[in-house]
């Protein structure tokens, strides 16, 4: 299981607390919203490998582009920004 302050793409052996699991849950919700059947519980390995790859790619991209992840604070006359550190495990 991952820490609350770290991003984790996932693995087949450690799927539950991962970005890939969140992607799977979001995909299932979109299917249901559009009148499609829920994802089958059986044979999920291939689907989960795809979601793991997507999650790892997103995290990798965020790490490479950390300078793009900034927040400008409102009512901040100095125009200071906050930079994010993308922590992973």
N, CA and C atoms as a LAMMPS dump frame, in Angstrom:
ITEM: TIMESTEP
0
ITEM: NUMBER OF ATOMS
267
ITEM: BOX BOUNDS ff ff ff
-5.0000000000000000e+02 5.0000000000000000e+02
-5.0000000000000000e+02 5.0000000000000000e+02
-5.0000000000000000e+02 5.0000000000000000e+02
ITEM: ATOMS id mol type element x y z
1 1 1 N 0.826 -1.174 0
2 1 2 C 0 0 0
3 1 3 C 0.875 1.244 0
4 2 1 N 0.4 2.275 -0.684
5 2 2 C 1.195 3.478 -0.831
6 2 3 C 0.936 4.491 0.262
7 3 1 N 1.808 5.457 0.299
8 3 2 C 1.654 6.556 1.246
9 3 3 C 0.701 7.597 0.659
10 4 1 N 0.055 8.354 1.507
11 4 2 C -0.887 9.369 1.046
12 4 3 C -0.204 10.508 0.311
13 5 1 N 1.097 10.671 0.486
14 5 2 C 1.799 11.786 -0.13
15 5 3 C 2.697 11.348 -1.292
16 6 1 N 2.438 10.173 -1.848
17 6 2 C 3.238 9.677 -2.967
18 6 3 C 2.327 9.122 -4.05
19 7 1 N 2.719 9.375 -5.299
20 7 2 C 1.989 8.809 -6.429
21 7 3 C 2.531 7.419 -6.709
22 8 1 N 1.641 6.516 -7.069
23 8 2 C 2.052 5.138 -7.358
24 8 3 C 1.223 4.627 -8.528
25 9 1 N 1.903 4.258 -9.598
26 9 2 C 1.221 3.776 -10.792
27 9 3 C 0.527 2.452 -10.595
28 10 1 N 1.204 1.547 -9.923
29 10 2 C 0.619 0.249 -9.641
30 10 3 C 1.422 -0.893 -10.206
31 11 1 N 1.045 -2.076 -9.812
32 11 2 C 1.576 -3.328 -10.35
33 11 3 C 0.467 -4.359 -10.187
34 12 1 N 0.601 -5.452 -10.881
35 12 2 C -0.408 -6.506 -10.753
36 12 3 C -0.447 -7.005 -9.306
37 13 1 N 0.712 -7.142 -8.679
38 13 2 C 0.772 -7.653 -7.309
39 13 3 C 0.325 -6.629 -6.274
40 14 1 N 0.398 -5.335 -6.601
41 14 2 C 0.063 -4.269 -5.653
42 14 3 C -0.804 -3.234 -6.371
43 15 1 N -2.055 -3.605 -6.612
44 15 2 C -2.945 -2.812 -7.455
45 15 3 C -3.884 -1.908 -6.664
46 16 1 N -4.266 -2.307 -5.471
47 16 2 C -5.367 -1.679 -4.752
48 16 3 C -5.167 -0.2 -4.436
49 17 1 N -4.019 0.221 -4.002
50 17 2 C -3.793 1.612 -3.611
51 17 3 C -2.938 2.305 -4.674
52 18 1 N -3.408 2.273 -5.917
53 18 2 C -2.6 2.795 -7.016
54 18 3 C -3.413 3.709 -7.92
55 19 1 N -2.715 4.487 -8.722
56 19 2 C -3.38 5.317 -9.715
57 19 3 C -4.104 4.429 -10.723
58 20 1 N -3.524 3.288 -11.052
59 20 2 C -4.159 2.367 -11.992
60 20 3 C -5.521 1.913 -11.48
61 21 1 N -5.646 1.66 -10.196
62 21 2 C -6.926 1.266 -9.6
63 21 3 C -7.948 2.396 -9.739
64 22 1 N -7.5 3.635 -9.513
65 22 2 C -8.39 4.786 -9.673
66 22 3 C -8.858 4.911 -11.125
67 23 1 N -7.956 4.65 -12.071
68 23 2 C -8.321 4.689 -13.49
69 23 3 C -9.355 3.604 -13.787
70 24 1 N -9.139 2.415 -13.262
71 24 2 C -10.087 1.322 -13.472
72 24 3 C -11.463 1.685 -12.908
73 25 1 N -11.491 2.258 -11.719
74 25 2 C -12.765 2.641 -11.104
75 25 3 C -13.451 3.749 -11.908
76 26 1 N -12.674 4.712 -12.395
77 26 2 C -13.25 5.793 -13.199
78 26 3 C -13.8 5.251 -14.516
79 27 1 N -13.076 4.336 -15.138
80 27 2 C -13.536 3.73 -16.389
81 27 3 C -14.843 2.973 -16.162
82 28 1 N -14.916 2.241 -15.082
83 28 2 C -16.132 1.497 -14.756
84 28 3 C -17.305 2.461 -14.551
85 29 1 N -17.061 3.578 -13.889
86 29 2 C -18.116 4.571 -13.675
87 29 3 C -18.6 5.158 -14.997
88 30 1 N -17.673 5.448 -15.912
89 30 2 C -18.045 5.99 -17.223
90 30 3 C -18.874 4.975 -18.002
91 31 1 N -18.487 3.709 -17.931
92 31 2 C -19.273 2.669 -18.596
93 31 3 C -20.707 2.673 -18.073
94 32 1 N -20.849 2.689 -16.763
95 32 2 C -22.179 2.651 -16.144
96 32 3 C -22.99 3.899 -16.475
97 33 1 N -22.339 5.069 -16.5
98 33 2 C -23.031 6.318 -16.834
99 33 3 C -23.607 6.287 -18.247
100 34 1 N -22.996 5.491 -19.094
101 34 2 C -23.41 5.426 -20.489
102 34 3 C -24.176 4.154 -20.825
103 35 1 N -24.722 3.52 -19.782
104 35 2 C -25.572 2.362 -19.983
105 35 3 C -24.857 1.099 -20.405
106 36 1 N -23.57 1.049 -20.21
107 36 2 C -22.8 -0.149 -20.551
108 36 3 C -22.673 -1.037 -19.325
109 37 1 N -22.416 -2.325 -19.542
110 37 2 C -22.233 -3.217 -18.392
111 37 3 C -20.944 -2.875 -17.636
112 38 1 N -20.942 -3.158 -16.343
113 38 2 C -19.749 -2.963 -15.514
114 38 3 C -18.625 -3.867 -15.992
115 39 1 N -17.421 -3.51 -15.611
116 39 2 C -16.267 -4.351 -15.95
117 39 3 C -16.416 -5.71 -15.278
118 40 1 N -16.068 -6.775 -15.982
119 40 2 C -16.148 -8.107 -15.365
120 40 3 C -15.064 -8.277 -14.305
121 41 1 N -15.399 -8.975 -13.248
122 41 2 C -14.442 -9.197 -12.162
123 41 3 C -13.387 -10.242 -12.522
124 42 1 N -13.748 -11.191 -13.36
125 42 2 C -12.8 -12.238 -13.743
126 42 3 C -11.656 -11.673 -14.565
127 43 1 N -10.902 -12.444 -15.142
128 43 2 C -9.762 -12.155 -16.02
129 43 3 C -9.5 -10.665 -16.263
130 44 1 N -8.951 -9.993 -15.272
131 44 2 C -8.704 -8.551 -15.352
132 44 3 C -7.243 -8.217 -15.634
133 45 1 N -6.377 -9.207 -15.732
134 45 2 C -4.94 -8.953 -15.816
135 45 3 C -4.562 -8.088 -17.005
136 46 1 N -5.053 -8.402 -18.2
137 46 2 C -4.688 -7.612 -19.376
138 46 3 C -5.164 -6.167 -19.252
139 47 1 N -6.386 -5.989 -18.807
140 47 2 C -6.937 -4.645 -18.62
141 47 3 C -6.125 -3.887 -17.58
142 48 1 N -5.798 -4.525 -16.491
143 48 2 C -5.038 -3.864 -15.434
144 48 3 C -3.628 -3.52 -15.882
145 49 1 N -3.017 -4.348 -16.712
146 49 2 C -1.69 -4.008 -17.24
147 49 3 C -1.758 -2.722 -18.058
148 50 1 N -2.837 -2.542 -18.83
149 50 2 C -3.02 -1.315 -19.595
150 50 3 C -3.162 -0.123 -18.656
151 51 1 N -3.987 -0.237 -17.627
152 51 2 C -4.18 0.866 -16.69
153 51 3 C -2.894 1.181 -15.923
154 52 1 N -2.124 0.167 -15.58
155 52 2 C -0.836 0.376 -14.905
156 52 3 C 0.102 1.147 -15.826
157 53 1 N 0.159 0.766 -17.095
158 53 2 C 1.028 1.462 -18.049
159 53 3 C 0.607 2.923 -18.197
160 54 1 N -0.679 3.181 -18.286
161 54 2 C -1.165 4.559 -18.388
162 54 3 C -0.776 5.348 -17.143
163 55 1 N -1.03 4.792 -15.969
164 55 2 C -0.711 5.483 -14.718
165 55 3 C 0.78 5.765 -14.603
166 56 1 N 1.609 4.792 -14.933
167 56 2 C 3.057 5.005 -14.862
168 56 3 C 3.503 6.077 -15.848
169 57 1 N 2.894 6.103 -17.027
170 57 2 C 3.218 7.126 -18.02
171 57 3 C 2.833 8.515 -17.536
172 58 1 N 1.666 8.644 -16.92
173 58 2 C 1.227 9.934 -16.382
174 58 3 C 2.192 10.409 -15.306
175 59 1 N 2.559 9.532 -14.394
176 59 2 C 3.474 9.899 -13.311
177 59 3 C 4.84 10.276 -13.874
178 60 1 N 5.335 9.512 -14.822
179 60 2 C 6.628 9.809 -15.435
180 60 3 C 6.604 11.177 -16.111
181 61 1 N 5.534 11.46 -16.825
182 61 2 C 5.402 12.751 -17.496
183 61 3 C 5.363 13.89 -16.472
184 62 1 N 4.631 13.691 -15.385
185 62 2 C 4.562 14.71 -14.344
186 62 3 C 5.926 14.955 -13.714
187 63 1 N 6.699 13.888 -13.52
188 63 2 C 8.036 14.046 -12.947
189 63 3 C 8.936 14.846 -13.891
190 64 1 N 8.835 14.573 -15.169
191 64 2 C 9.68 15.252 -16.155
192 64 3 C 9.268 16.706 -16.35
193 65 1 N 8.025 17.028 -16.057
194 65 2 C 7.487 18.373 -16.291
195 65 3 C 7.104 19.075 -14.99
196 66 1 N 7.837 18.807 -13.914
197 66 2 C 7.472 19.363 -12.617
198 66 3 C 7.403 20.881 -12.613
199 67 1 N 8.225 21.538 -13.416
200 67 2 C 8.213 23 -13.45
201 67 3 C 6.9 23.543 -14.004
202 68 1 N 6.168 22.714 -14.737
203 68 2 C 4.88 23.136 -15.28
204 68 3 C 3.78 23.071 -14.23
205 69 1 N 4.028 22.386 -13.135
206 69 2 C 3.039 22.243 -12.073
207 69 3 C 3.26 23.344 -11.044
208 70 1 N 2.708 24.507 -11.314
209 70 2 C 2.848 25.629 -10.395
210 70 3 C 1.477 26.189 -10.058
211 71 1 N 1.421 26.846 -8.925
212 71 2 C 0.207 27.518 -8.487
213 71 3 C 0.587 28.95 -8.15
214 72 1 N -0.104 29.903 -8.738
215 72 2 C 0.107 31.294 -8.383
216 72 3 C -0.889 31.634 -7.29
217 73 1 N -0.39 32.106 -6.19
218 73 2 C -1.237 32.392 -5.041
219 73 3 C -1.984 33.704 -5.263
220 74 1 N -3.307 33.718 -5.039
221 74 2 C -4.069 34.956 -5.214
222 74 3 C -3.682 35.985 -4.152
223 75 1 N -3.894 37.222 -4.479
224 75 2 C -3.588 38.334 -3.568
225 75 3 C -2.151 38.251 -3.088
226 76 1 N -1.271 37.961 -4.005
227 76 2 C 0.14 37.801 -3.688
228 76 3 C 0.915 38.848 -4.483
229 77 1 N 1.175 40.007 -3.892
230 77 2 C 1.803 41.089 -4.642
231 77 3 C 3.18 40.74 -5.192
232 78 1 N 3.872 39.832 -4.549
233 78 2 C 5.206 39.465 -5.029
234 78 3 C 5.136 38.496 -6.197
235 79 1 N 3.935 37.946 -6.48
236 79 2 C 3.791 37.006 -7.583
237 79 3 C 4.527 35.699 -7.353
238 80 1 N 4.654 35.321 -6.105
239 80 2 C 5.361 34.084 -5.792
240 80 3 C 4.565 32.877 -6.267
241 81 1 N 5.267 31.845 -6.653
242 81 2 C 4.63 30.6 -7.058
243 81 3 C 5.091 29.465 -6.151
244 82 1 N 4.32 28.422 -6.16
245 82 2 C 4.643 27.221 -5.396
246 82 3 C 4.95 26.127 -6.403
247 83 1 N 6.096 25.491 -6.275
248 83 2 C 6.456 24.393 -7.157
249 83 3 C 6.167 23.075 -6.455
250 84 1 N 5.737 22.115 -7.249
251 84 2 C 5.405 20.804 -6.726
252 84 3 C 6.571 19.856 -6.898
253 85 1 N 6.73 18.963 -5.947
254 85 2 C 7.67 17.867 -6.075
255 85 3 C 6.835 16.603 -6.205
256 86 1 N 6.901 15.95 -7.359
257 86 2 C 6.111 14.752 -7.598
258 86 3 C 6.826 13.572 -6.944
259 87 1 N 6.342 13.168 -5.788
260 87 2 C 6.952 12.075 -5.037
261 87 3 C 6.317 10.764 -5.451
262 88 1 N 7.145 9.782 -5.703
263 88 2 C 6.662 8.458 -6.079
264 88 3 C 7.307 7.41 -5.19
265 89 1 N 6.76 6.237 -5.267
266 89 2 C 7.392 5.129 -4.543
267 89 3 C 7.751 4.042 -5.506
